[in-house]
Amino acid sequence: MDLQPQINRRRGRPPKQGERLLETRQMLLRAGLEALTEKGFSSTGIDEILRRVGVPKGSFYHYFESKEAFGAELIKLYGTYFARKLERHFSDQSLAPLARIRAFVADAQAGMAKYGYRRGCLIGNLGQEMGALPESFRMQLHGVFDDWQVRLARCLTAAQQVGEISSRTDCAKLAAFFWIGWEGAVLRAKLESSPAPLEIFAEGFLAGLAAG
């Protein structure tokens, strides 16, 4: 995942205090994304995030009202990042619709391999922890999953229109099925440090489309 802080400065001009604060805030968010995709929310302490960025202990609440507010911002940031990734794949007119799904799977495999299968999906991780998380996260997580399902359903509808899958297919339900299974495959890939679970799930999902 590449979420580098983006601070635009004029050449040769020293950063103003507001820019420094914004840059530090973005660095904290990036460190939070890295930690939460590896370990989860409950087991990640604020002190660990601060150490990753080199921000003095006690400074966290200068940037975020609470750990809950920090988590809410991370959900929003990751959801936006991943939505862009999905849109790039699922709207790629150079590929047939089902090939777009295969391209997304290959990209996800490469991403997990890049980090040695230490990092999973932040949204899936938080969903597994929901019993111990602030209730305010629940609707946020639902919203992110709903958005991902809509994007995949559009790609599946495109597959129907070109005759790759049956016109009788319920694309919305099939998209929901994909994300339910995909999150389990990501968890298993992280557990096994292997791309095999992602490959097995994707192959099964696409084979089911062909059979239908």
N, C-alpha and C positions, 0 to 999 in steps of 0.2 A: 504494500500500500504506500503510495507516495502522496503525503499531505504536508508538504513543506510549507512553512509560514511564508506568506506572500505580502511583503511590505514594500511599497513603491516609494523610493526616495529620489530626490534630485541628486545628480552626481555632485560629489564634493560637499554636500550639505550634511552636517551632523544630525543624527536622529533627534527629534523632539521627545519630550517626556511621554507624550501620548503614544507615539509610535513605539517607544521601548516597551510600554505597558502592553500594547496590542501584540507585539512580537512575543513577549514572554507568555502572554495568555495563550497564543497559538502553539507555542512550544509545549506548554503544559497539556494542551489538548492532544497534541501528537503523542506525547509520552503516555497519556492516559489511554489512547487508542492502542498503542503497542502493548501496554501492560494488561489491559482488559481482554484483548484478543488472545493473550497467552494464559492469563490466570483467572480472569473473572473479576466482578465488582467487589464481592464480599471479601475476597482474600487479598485485595490490593489496597494498601494503606496510602494515605495522603503523603506521608513522609517518603515513601518509595517514589512517588511521582516527582516530588520536589528534588530528590537526589538525582534522578535521571536528567533533570533539566539544569541542576546546579542553582536552584533558587533557595534562599535561606529558609530554614524551618520557621513556620509561623506566618509566612507570606501568602500562603494559599488563599486565605479568605480576603485578601486584597483584590483577588482576581475573580473569585466565585463566592457566592453567598454561603454555599454549603456543598458537601459531597454529593447530595442529591441533585443540586443544580448543575454541578459538574457532570454527573452521569447523564442528565437530560440533554446537555449540550453535546455530549459524546454520541448519544443515540441519534440526534439530529444530524451531526456531522457525518457519521458513518452511513446513515441512511441516504444522505445526499451523494456521498462519494460512490456508494454501490449502485445507486440509481443511474448515475452517469455511466458506469461500467456496463450495466444491463442495456441501457439505451444504445450505447455504442455497438454492442453485439447484436441485439435483437432488431435493430433498425438498419443493419448493414445490407444495403440493396445489392451489393456485389455477390452475396451468397443466397442460396435458397433458404427458406425459413428454418428447416430442421438443421441445416448446416450451421446456422447462426447459433443454435443451442449447443451444438458440438463445439463450436469455437469458444463459447462461454465456458464450457466444461474444461476444455484444454487450458484456457487462461487461468481458471481457478486452480487447476492442478499445478501449473507452473508457479503460481503465487504461493501456494502452500509449500511446495518444494523449495522455493527461494529462501524461506525462513525455517527450513528443517522441520516442517510440520509442527512447529511450536505454536503457531498462531492459527486460530480458527475464525469463526464468524462472530463478531461482537454481538449482533442481534440474537443469534442462536445461543450464545453463552449466557446472555442476560435472561433469555426465556427460560433456560434450565434453572436459573437461580431465583426465579420470580418469587418463590415463597419467602425468601429472605430479603427481598428488595423493596424499596418504597413503592407503594401502590400506584403512585403517579406514573411509574414507568410502564404500567400495563397497557394503557391506551396508546402510548407512544410506540411501543413494540408492535402492537396490533396494526397500527397505521403503516409502519414500515413494511411489514409482511404483506399487507393488503396492496400497497403500492407495487411491490415486486411481483405479486400475482397478476395484477392488471397488466404490467409490462409483458410478462410471459404469455398471458392469454392473448394479447394482441399478436404476438409472434405466431402462436398456434392458430389463430384465426387466419393469418396470412398463409399458413401451411394448408389450411382447408381450401382457401381460394385458389391455390395452384394445384390442388389435388394430391398433396403429399399425405394427408390424413383424411379420414372419413368425414363427410359433412354432418354425420350424426354425433360427432364428438362434442361433449360439453367442455369447451375450452376453459371456462372459468374454474370448473371443478378439477380439471386436469392440471391446471396451473397450481391450484392449492395443493393437490397431491404431490406435485413435483417439489415444492418448497418444504413440505413436511418431510418427505424422504431425503431431500438434499441436505437438510440440516443434520439429520442422523448420519448421513454419509460423511459429512465434514467432521463430525465428532469422532467417528470411527477412523477416519484417515489420520486425524491428530493422535489418536490412541495408538495406532499401529505404525505411525511414521511412514505411511505408504499411500500412494495414489490409488491403490486397488479398490477401496470402497467407493471412491468417486466414479471410477470406471465401471464398476459392477452396477451401481445404481443407474448411471446414465445409459448404459447399454440396455438394461432392463426397461427403463422408461421409454427409450426410443423403439425398442423391439415391440413393446406393447402398442405403440402408435401404429406401427406397420401392420401388426396383426389385426388391429381394429379396422 
